[in-house]
Amino acid sequence: MAKLKLGPLENDKPVKITVELPATVHRDLLAYAEVLGRDTGQSVADPVKLVGPMLARFMATDRAFGKARRQAGPSRSQSGSRSAG
């Protein structure tokens, strides 16, 4: 079994955005959803729903971003945010 960075998805209130992905990234997203579904037993009906948790995980593990965010001090966007992982 692969050790994926994402686990089961949380049920959270979404904020709608529109984004264009390169075709190769979209294909990889579909493949990731398939592997995640096999590993967690939680089928991913809409792979687009992985984008938010993937971005959250990426930002949570980006040390330079975390350091810059701490140096900038608290902001309103941090209240209610959760670390992925």
C-alpha positions as CSV (number, residue, x, y, z in Angstrom):
1,M,0.0,0.0,0.0
2,A,1.3,3.5,-0.9
3,K,1.9,6.1,1.8
4,L,-0.1,9.0,0.4
5,K,0.1,12.5,1.9
6,L,-3.7,12.7,2.0
7,G,-5.9,10.6,4.1
8,P,-9.7,10.5,4.4
9,L,-11.3,13.8,3.4
10,E,-12.9,16.0,6.0
11,N,-16.4,17.3,5.4
12,D,-15.9,21.0,5.6
13,K,-17.8,24.1,4.3
14,P,-16.4,24.7,0.8
15,V,-15.5,28.0,-0.8
16,K,-16.0,27.9,-4.6
17,I,-13.1,28.9,-6.9
18,T,-12.4,28.3,-10.5
19,V,-9.0,27.0,-11.7
20,E,-7.6,25.7,-14.9
21,L,-5.3,22.7,-14.7
22,P,-2.9,21.4,-17.4
23,A,-4.2,18.1,-18.9
24,T,-1.3,16.2,-17.3
25,V,-2.1,17.5,-13.8
26,H,-5.8,16.6,-14.3
27,R,-4.9,13.0,-15.4
28,D,-2.6,12.7,-12.3
29,L,-5.5,14.0,-10.1
30,L,-7.8,11.3,-11.5
31,A,-5.1,8.7,-10.8
32,Y,-4.5,10.0,-7.3
33,A,-8.2,9.8,-6.5
34,E,-8.2,6.2,-7.7
35,V,-5.2,5.3,-5.5
36,L,-6.6,7.2,-2.5
37,G,-9.9,5.5,-2.9
38,R,-8.2,2.1,-2.8
39,D,-6.0,3.0,0.1
40,T,-8.7,4.5,2.3
41,G,-11.7,2.5,1.2
42,Q,-13.4,5.9,0.7
43,S,-14.3,6.3,-3.0
44,V,-13.7,9.8,-4.4
45,A,-16.7,10.6,-6.5
46,D,-15.3,14.0,-7.6
47,P,-11.5,14.2,-7.8
48,V,-11.8,18.0,-7.9
49,K,-12.5,17.8,-4.2
50,L,-8.9,16.6,-3.6
51,V,-7.5,20.0,-4.8
52,G,-8.3,21.8,-1.5
53,P,-6.9,19.2,0.8
54,M,-3.8,18.8,-1.5
55,L,-3.2,22.6,-1.3
56,A,-3.7,22.6,2.5
57,R,-1.2,19.7,2.9
58,F,1.3,21.4,0.6
59,M,1.1,24.7,2.5
60,A,1.2,22.9,5.9
61,T,4.4,21.2,5.0
62,D,6.1,24.1,3.3
63,R,8.7,25.3,5.9
64,A,9.5,28.6,4.1
65,F,5.8,29.5,4.0
66,G,5.3,28.6,7.7
67,K,8.3,30.7,8.7
68,A,7.1,33.6,6.6
69,R,3.6,33.3,8.0
70,R,4.9,33.3,11.6
71,Q,7.1,36.3,11.0
72,A,4.2,38.2,9.5
73,G,2.2,37.7,12.7
74,P,-1.4,36.5,13.2
75,S,-4.0,37.3,10.5
76,R,-7.7,36.8,10.3
77,S,-7.2,34.0,7.7
78,Q,-5.5,31.9,10.3
79,S,-8.5,31.8,12.6
80,G,-10.3,28.6,12.0
81,S,-7.6,27.2,9.8
82,R,-6.6,23.6,10.4
83,S,-3.4,21.8,9.7
84,A,-3.7,19.0,7.2
85,G,-2.1,15.9,8.1
